Amino acid sequence: MIRTFRRALVAALVLVSGAAVANAQAVGHRVKVNGMQMYYEVSGSGDPLVVLHGAYMNIPSMGAIIPRLAKTHRVYAVELQGHGRTTDIDRPITYPNLADDVAAFMDAIGMKKADVFGYSMGSVAGLQLAIRHPAKVNKLVMASGAYDASGWQPEFTAFIPQMTVEMFAGMPFAKEYRKLAPNPDGFPELARKLIAIEKEPMAWGEEVKAIKAPVLIIAGDADVATLEHNVALFRLLGGGAMGDMGKPLAASRLAVMPATVHTAVITQPELLYAFIEPFLKGRTAKGMFEK
C-alpha cells in the first residue's frame, strides 16, 4: 500500500509542477522579512488578496488560479521560506513560522488587512495566520488543508515515516527548483524541512473555534484530509446547521470538488474561482421560497 501511494504521490506532484506555464505576467518584488529576502508578485486590481502556495511549489506552479483571481482582486502572491525565489534561513519551516512571515510581509508592504487564499501547506499557514494574527485576515480560503494531524487520510499518515530527502530529490520539481532558487543547491535542505513539518504536532481545535474571520473550506473528495475532517472543521467554525428554518447562514462555508485528488484541486481554476469569488464578495444563493 505504501509503495502504491508513493507512486501516486510522485505522479501527482509531477502534474502540479507542470502547471508552471499557466501563470500570467505579474510585477515581481522583494522585501526583507524575518531575515529572508521574500519574493512576491502583484497583479490585478480590487480588494487585496494574499495567495499562499503549497509545499515544494512556487508562484508559477499555482497555475491559472492566480491570473483568474487577479481579474477581480489585487493579488499579492507570496513565495514562502526557501521556496521559489525566496531565500532560506537557518530556521525550521513550521506553520506558525510561515504565518508570522506572512504577517511580517504584510507589515513590510503596509498592508493592514487582506483576504487570504492558501493551498495545501499554504492553507494551513493561512489558518495559523487567522489564529495568530486575527486582525490581519478579513476572509480566509483554505484549499486542501487541515487543523489536526488526526484528520489526514490513513494512507498519508502511514506514508509520512517513509519520506526521505532522496525520494523527493529525484522528482522533476526538484530540477525546476534550481531555475528559480537563490541557492540552486538548496533543495535537499528544503526537503528535509518539509519532511519535518509533516511530523510536527497539529491539534488546533480550540484555536479554530475562536476564529472570527469567515472561512471557506475547499476539499477534493479524494483529498489528503478526510471528508469527515473537513466537515468537523466546518462545524468548529459554526457551519453545518439547516439553513431553511429562518436563521442566517453561518459566515463560513464548505465546498467539495468531485473526483478530485489533493494535487488536482489547484488544477481546476474555474471551479475554484466559482467557489472563491462568491465567498469573498459575500454572495449566497437564494432558496426557492426566499423573496
C-alpha beads as a LAMMPS data file, in Angstrom:
LAMMPS data file: protein, C-alpha beads

291 atoms
290 bonds

1 atom types
1 bond types

-500.0 500.0 xlo xhi
-500.0 500.0 ylo yhi
-500.0 500.0 zlo zhi

Masses

1 110.0

Atoms # bond

1 1 1 0.000 0.000 0.000
2 1 1 2.788 2.450 0.896
3 1 1 4.581 1.764 -2.383
4 1 1 1.393 2.366 -4.388
5 1 1 0.688 5.565 -2.521
6 1 1 4.256 6.748 -3.106
7 1 1 3.947 6.204 -6.878
8 1 1 0.648 8.077 -6.924
9 1 1 2.150 10.969 -4.962
10 1 1 5.087 11.226 -7.341
11 1 1 2.811 11.273 -10.378
12 1 1 0.553 13.887 -8.823
13 1 1 3.411 16.186 -7.854
14 1 1 4.772 15.972 -11.390
15 1 1 1.362 17.151 -12.600
16 1 1 1.458 20.152 -10.264
17 1 1 4.993 21.109 -11.304
18 1 1 3.864 21.089 -14.926
19 1 1 1.293 23.806 -14.235
20 1 1 4.004 26.479 -14.270
21 1 1 3.278 27.587 -17.813
22 1 1 -0.239 28.681 -16.911
23 1 1 0.758 31.734 -14.910
24 1 1 0.311 35.186 -16.443
25 1 1 2.758 38.076 -16.221
26 1 1 2.853 39.976 -12.926
27 1 1 5.145 42.520 -11.314
28 1 1 7.764 40.919 -9.052
29 1 1 9.206 42.476 -5.895
30 1 1 11.469 41.517 -2.998
31 1 1 11.206 42.613 0.603
32 1 1 13.179 41.708 3.722
33 1 1 11.071 39.592 6.094
34 1 1 12.367 37.909 9.263
35 1 1 15.909 37.647 7.943
36 1 1 15.000 36.371 4.463
37 1 1 14.529 38.077 1.117
38 1 1 10.911 37.305 0.324
39 1 1 9.780 37.359 -3.294
40 1 1 6.215 38.269 -4.210
41 1 1 4.236 39.275 -7.270
42 1 1 1.430 41.798 -7.571
43 1 1 -1.272 41.646 -10.214
44 1 1 -4.802 42.848 -10.812
45 1 1 -6.876 45.483 -9.052
46 1 1 -9.527 45.499 -6.361
47 1 1 -9.549 44.386 -2.733
48 1 1 -6.240 42.872 -1.568
49 1 1 -5.912 39.094 -1.668
50 1 1 -2.794 37.305 -0.380
51 1 1 -2.118 33.957 -2.100
52 1 1 -0.030 31.237 -0.403
53 1 1 1.275 28.217 -2.340
54 1 1 1.759 24.617 -1.261
55 1 1 4.885 22.720 -0.244
56 1 1 7.601 22.318 -2.916
57 1 1 5.717 24.870 -5.019
58 1 1 6.138 28.483 -6.080
59 1 1 4.030 31.172 -7.731
60 1 1 4.180 29.718 -11.276
61 1 1 3.209 26.235 -10.130
62 1 1 -0.018 27.593 -8.631
63 1 1 -1.132 27.742 -12.259
64 1 1 -4.045 29.684 -13.707
65 1 1 -5.887 30.467 -10.464
66 1 1 -3.677 33.499 -9.728
67 1 1 -4.362 35.353 -13.017
68 1 1 -8.018 34.346 -12.710
69 1 1 -8.273 35.891 -9.258
70 1 1 -6.368 38.955 -10.483
71 1 1 -9.309 39.816 -12.744
72 1 1 -11.322 40.854 -9.685
73 1 1 -8.734 41.348 -6.909
74 1 1 -5.384 42.969 -6.213
75 1 1 -3.430 39.751 -5.801
76 1 1 -0.257 39.520 -3.718
77 1 1 1.216 36.093 -4.441
78 1 1 3.976 35.215 -1.962
79 1 1 6.798 32.676 -2.159
80 1 1 7.352 31.256 1.319
81 1 1 10.593 30.403 3.125
82 1 1 13.036 28.525 0.888
83 1 1 10.539 28.254 -1.975
84 1 1 10.839 29.773 -5.421
85 1 1 12.889 32.978 -5.312
86 1 1 12.627 33.499 -1.542
87 1 1 15.810 32.763 0.370
88 1 1 16.012 30.119 3.072
89 1 1 17.198 30.897 6.607
90 1 1 18.555 28.832 9.487
91 1 1 15.140 28.060 10.955
92 1 1 12.627 25.205 10.699
93 1 1 9.663 25.577 8.402
94 1 1 6.628 25.362 10.651
95 1 1 3.089 26.585 10.187
96 1 1 3.388 29.203 12.959
97 1 1 6.660 30.435 11.432
98 1 1 5.081 30.696 7.985
99 1 1 2.101 32.568 9.428
100 1 1 4.389 35.011 11.227
101 1 1 6.295 35.526 7.967
102 1 1 3.087 36.431 6.145
103 1 1 2.118 38.845 8.917
104 1 1 5.581 40.449 8.743
105 1 1 5.306 40.626 4.954
106 1 1 2.008 42.488 5.238
107 1 1 3.588 44.917 7.710
108 1 1 6.591 45.422 5.446
109 1 1 4.481 46.484 2.468
110 1 1 1.992 48.498 4.554
111 1 1 -0.971 46.110 4.206
112 1 1 -3.119 46.212 7.326
113 1 1 -5.690 43.574 6.396
114 1 1 -6.498 41.303 3.456
115 1 1 -8.375 38.269 2.293
116 1 1 -6.142 35.175 2.178
117 1 1 -6.232 32.163 -0.162
118 1 1 -3.937 29.262 0.673
119 1 1 -3.494 25.887 -0.960
120 1 1 -2.183 22.784 0.849
121 1 1 0.712 23.928 3.080
122 1 1 -0.326 27.492 2.305
123 1 1 -3.855 26.838 3.530
124 1 1 -2.602 25.627 6.908
125 1 1 -0.263 28.632 7.098
126 1 1 -3.305 30.795 6.376
127 1 1 -5.216 29.086 9.175
128 1 1 -2.365 29.835 11.566
129 1 1 -2.356 33.431 10.329
130 1 1 -6.036 33.716 11.291
131 1 1 -5.239 32.175 14.696
132 1 1 -2.060 34.127 15.491
133 1 1 -2.777 37.427 13.703
134 1 1 -6.576 37.694 13.512
135 1 1 -6.593 41.441 12.832
136 1 1 -4.828 40.847 9.518
137 1 1 -7.336 38.397 7.999
138 1 1 -10.604 39.582 6.517
139 1 1 -11.703 36.257 4.992
140 1 1 -9.739 33.011 4.632
141 1 1 -9.975 30.440 1.849
142 1 1 -8.459 27.078 2.838
143 1 1 -7.985 24.678 -0.051
144 1 1 -6.775 21.159 0.812
145 1 1 -5.728 21.804 4.400
146 1 1 -6.385 20.537 7.915
147 1 1 -6.431 21.708 11.512
148 1 1 -5.449 18.443 13.241
149 1 1 -2.986 15.731 12.229
150 1 1 -5.623 13.128 13.076
151 1 1 -7.534 14.302 10.018
152 1 1 -5.044 13.035 7.435
153 1 1 -6.046 10.041 5.359
154 1 1 -4.655 6.808 6.884
155 1 1 -2.572 6.183 3.758
156 1 1 -0.868 9.559 4.101
157 1 1 -0.263 9.095 7.827
158 1 1 1.407 5.762 7.086
159 1 1 3.457 7.349 4.297
160 1 1 4.978 10.146 6.420
161 1 1 7.585 7.931 8.182
162 1 1 8.654 6.629 4.759
163 1 1 9.538 10.091 3.430
164 1 1 13.206 10.719 2.613
165 1 1 15.136 13.587 1.083
166 1 1 16.354 11.257 -1.665
167 1 1 12.784 10.372 -2.602
168 1 1 11.905 13.998 -3.299
169 1 1 15.301 14.960 -4.757
170 1 1 14.634 12.615 -7.658
171 1 1 11.344 14.253 -8.652
172 1 1 11.022 16.650 -11.615
173 1 1 10.078 19.605 -9.424
174 1 1 13.455 19.286 -7.683
175 1 1 15.089 20.115 -11.021
176 1 1 12.658 23.002 -11.544
177 1 1 13.665 24.325 -8.110
178 1 1 17.156 25.127 -9.412
179 1 1 15.800 27.505 -12.053
180 1 1 14.389 29.984 -9.518
181 1 1 16.170 29.366 -6.214
182 1 1 18.730 31.882 -4.922
183 1 1 20.722 28.822 -3.835
184 1 1 20.334 26.234 -6.622
185 1 1 21.814 23.535 -4.367
186 1 1 19.384 24.170 -1.520
187 1 1 16.698 21.630 -2.391
188 1 1 17.857 18.834 -0.059
189 1 1 17.669 21.207 2.912
190 1 1 14.223 22.393 1.843
191 1 1 13.048 18.783 1.526
192 1 1 14.454 17.968 4.980
193 1 1 12.478 20.853 6.493
194 1 1 9.291 19.945 4.657
195 1 1 9.526 16.330 5.780
196 1 1 9.963 17.593 9.339
197 1 1 6.838 19.774 9.157
198 1 1 4.744 16.657 8.497
199 1 1 5.869 15.328 11.886
200 1 1 5.061 18.493 13.844
201 1 1 2.156 18.289 16.319
202 1 1 -1.036 19.787 14.909
203 1 1 -4.183 19.896 17.053
204 1 1 -5.822 23.301 16.903
205 1 1 -9.493 22.631 17.515
206 1 1 -9.849 25.114 20.363
207 1 1 -7.996 27.812 18.438
208 1 1 -10.176 27.232 15.382
209 1 1 -13.349 27.734 17.424
210 1 1 -12.066 31.188 18.415
211 1 1 -11.536 32.379 14.812
212 1 1 -13.813 35.296 13.956
213 1 1 -12.947 35.596 10.264
214 1 1 -15.229 33.742 7.830
215 1 1 -13.510 30.687 6.341
216 1 1 -14.217 28.890 3.073
217 1 1 -13.040 25.264 3.236
218 1 1 -12.371 23.679 -0.148
219 1 1 -11.524 19.984 -0.386
220 1 1 -11.309 17.338 -3.052
221 1 1 -13.493 14.311 -2.417
222 1 1 -10.289 12.214 -2.524
223 1 1 -8.057 14.749 -0.774
224 1 1 -5.220 14.241 1.722
225 1 1 -7.556 15.083 4.623
226 1 1 -10.675 13.005 5.106
227 1 1 -14.102 14.366 4.289
228 1 1 -15.083 13.791 7.919
229 1 1 -12.219 16.067 8.989
230 1 1 -13.338 18.842 6.665
231 1 1 -16.893 18.585 7.973
232 1 1 -15.573 18.712 11.558
233 1 1 -13.610 21.856 10.676
234 1 1 -16.746 23.391 9.174
235 1 1 -18.713 22.631 12.340
236 1 1 -15.997 24.145 14.552
237 1 1 -16.438 27.341 12.518
238 1 1 -20.188 27.377 13.124
239 1 1 -21.375 25.681 9.948
240 1 1 -23.498 22.625 9.264
241 1 1 -26.928 23.648 10.562
242 1 1 -30.081 23.525 8.449
243 1 1 -30.484 26.804 6.603
244 1 1 -34.192 26.842 5.729
245 1 1 -35.517 27.462 9.247
246 1 1 -35.236 31.248 9.346
247 1 1 -31.809 31.546 10.903
248 1 1 -28.995 33.220 8.956
249 1 1 -26.371 31.006 7.354
250 1 1 -23.010 30.605 9.031
251 1 1 -20.354 33.013 7.797
252 1 1 -18.054 30.099 6.928
253 1 1 -18.654 27.708 4.031
254 1 1 -17.679 24.238 2.798
255 1 1 -17.150 23.177 -0.821
256 1 1 -16.199 19.692 -2.036
257 1 1 -14.771 19.182 -5.528
258 1 1 -15.911 15.887 -7.099
259 1 1 -13.493 13.283 -8.470
260 1 1 -10.589 15.375 -7.174
261 1 1 -7.358 14.260 -5.518
262 1 1 -5.159 16.567 -3.462
263 1 1 -2.981 17.822 -6.314
264 1 1 -5.920 18.188 -8.709
265 1 1 -7.587 20.843 -6.544
266 1 1 -5.260 23.557 -7.853
267 1 1 -5.551 22.401 -11.494
268 1 1 -9.245 23.383 -11.741
269 1 1 -9.079 27.203 -11.673
270 1 1 -12.569 27.914 -12.990
271 1 1 -14.228 25.655 -10.433
272 1 1 -12.042 27.084 -7.679
273 1 1 -12.932 30.605 -8.744
274 1 1 -16.641 29.726 -8.792
275 1 1 -16.332 28.786 -5.105
276 1 1 -13.956 31.562 -4.036
277 1 1 -15.445 34.651 -5.686
278 1 1 -18.980 34.491 -4.218
279 1 1 -17.487 33.823 -0.790
280 1 1 -15.139 36.802 -0.934
281 1 1 -17.913 39.023 -2.305
282 1 1 -20.389 37.856 0.345
283 1 1 -22.883 36.395 -2.135
284 1 1 -25.131 33.429 -1.281
285 1 1 -27.645 31.505 -3.325
286 1 1 -31.292 32.244 -2.557
287 1 1 -33.654 29.474 -1.536
288 1 1 -36.708 28.820 -3.698
289 1 1 -39.059 30.364 -1.103
290 1 1 -36.992 33.496 -0.481
291 1 1 -38.113 36.804 -1.950

Bonds

1 1 1 2
2 1 2 3
3 1 3 4
4 1 4 5
5 1 5 6
6 1 6 7
7 1 7 8
8 1 8 9
9 1 9 10
10 1 10 11
11 1 11 12
12 1 12 13
13 1 13 14
14 1 14 15
15 1 15 16
16 1 16 17
17 1 17 18
18 1 18 19
19 1 19 20
20 1 20 21
21 1 21 22
22 1 22 23
23 1 23 24
24 1 24 25
25 1 25 26
26 1 26 27
27 1 27 28
28 1 28 29
29 1 29 30
30 1 30 31
31 1 31 32
32 1 32 33
33 1 33 34
34 1 34 35
35 1 35 36
36 1 36 37
37 1 37 38
38 1 38 39
39 1 39 40
40 1 40 41
41 1 41 42
42 1 42 43
43 1 43 44
44 1 44 45
45 1 45 46
46 1 46 47
47 1 47 48
48 1 48 49
49 1 49 50
50 1 50 51
51 1 51 52
52 1 52 53
53 1 53 54
54 1 54 55
55 1 55 56
56 1 56 57
57 1 57 58
58 1 58 59
59 1 59 60
60 1 60 61
61 1 61 62
62 1 62 63
63 1 63 64
64 1 64 65
65 1 65 66
66 1 66 67
67 1 67 68
68 1 68 69
69 1 69 70
70 1 70 71
71 1 71 72
72 1 72 73
73 1 73 74
74 1 74 75
75 1 75 76
76 1 76 77
77 1 77 78
78 1 78 79
79 1 79 80
80 1 80 81
81 1 81 82
82 1 82 83
83 1 83 84
84 1 84 85
85 1 85 86
86 1 86 87
87 1 87 88
88 1 88 89
89 1 89 90
90 1 90 91
91 1 91 92
92 1 92 93
93 1 93 94
94 1 94 95
95 1 95 96
96 1 96 97
97 1 97 98
98 1 98 99
99 1 99 100
100 1 100 101
101 1 101 102
102 1 102 103
103 1 103 104
104 1 104 105
105 1 105 106
106 1 106 107
107 1 107 108
108 1 108 109
109 1 109 110
110 1 110 111
111 1 111 112
112 1 112 113
113 1 113 114
114 1 114 115
115 1 115 116
116 1 116 117
117 1 117 118
118 1 118 119
119 1 119 120
120 1 120 121
121 1 121 122
122 1 122 123
123 1 123 124
124 1 124 125
125 1 125 126
126 1 126 127
127 1 127 128
128 1 128 129
129 1 129 130
130 1 130 131
131 1 131 132
132 1 132 133
133 1 133 134
134 1 134 135
135 1 135 136
136 1 136 137
137 1 137 138
138 1 138 139
139 1 139 140
140 1 140 141
141 1 141 142
142 1 142 143
143 1 143 144
144 1 144 145
145 1 145 146
146 1 146 147
147 1 147 148
148 1 148 149
149 1 149 150
150 1 150 151
151 1 151 152
152 1 152 153
153 1 153 154
154 1 154 155
155 1 155 156
156 1 156 157
157 1 157 158
158 1 158 159
159 1 159 160
160 1 160 161
161 1 161 162
162 1 162 163
163 1 163 164
164 1 164 165
165 1 165 166
166 1 166 167
167 1 167 168
168 1 168 169
169 1 169 170
170 1 170 171
171 1 171 172
172 1 172 173
173 1 173 174
174 1 174 175
175 1 175 176
176 1 176 177
177 1 177 178
178 1 178 179
179 1 179 180
180 1 180 181
181 1 181 182
182 1 182 183
183 1 183 184
184 1 184 185
185 1 185 186
186 1 186 187
187 1 187 188
188 1 188 189
189 1 189 190
190 1 190 191
191 1 191 192
192 1 192 193
193 1 193 194
194 1 194 195
195 1 195 196
196 1 196 197
197 1 197 198
198 1 198 199
199 1 199 200
200 1 200 201
201 1 201 202
202 1 202 203
203 1 203 204
204 1 204 205
205 1 205 206
206 1 206 207
207 1 207 208
208 1 208 209
209 1 209 210
210 1 210 211
211 1 211 212
212 1 212 213
213 1 213 214
214 1 214 215
215 1 215 216
216 1 216 217
217 1 217 218
218 1 218 219
219 1 219 220
220 1 220 221
221 1 221 222
222 1 222 223
223 1 223 224
224 1 224 225
225 1 225 226
226 1 226 227
227 1 227 228
228 1 228 229
229 1 229 230
230 1 230 231
231 1 231 232
232 1 232 233
233 1 233 234
234 1 234 235
235 1 235 236
236 1 236 237
237 1 237 238
238 1 238 239
239 1 239 240
240 1 240 241
241 1 241 242
242 1 242 243
243 1 243 244
244 1 244 245
245 1 245 246
246 1 246 247
247 1 247 248
248 1 248 249
249 1 249 250
250 1 250 251
251 1 251 252
252 1 252 253
253 1 253 254
254 1 254 255
255 1 255 256
256 1 256 257
257 1 257 258
258 1 258 259
259 1 259 260
260 1 260 261
261 1 261 262
262 1 262 263
263 1 263 264
264 1 264 265
265 1 265 266
266 1 266 267
267 1 267 268
268 1 268 269
269 1 269 270
270 1 270 271
271 1 271 272
272 1 272 273
273 1 273 274
274 1 274 275
275 1 275 276
276 1 276 277
277 1 277 278
278 1 278 279
279 1 279 280
280 1 280 281
281 1 281 282
282 1 282 283
283 1 283 284
284 1 284 285
285 1 285 286
286 1 286 287
287 1 287 288
288 1 288 289
289 1 289 290
290 1 290 291
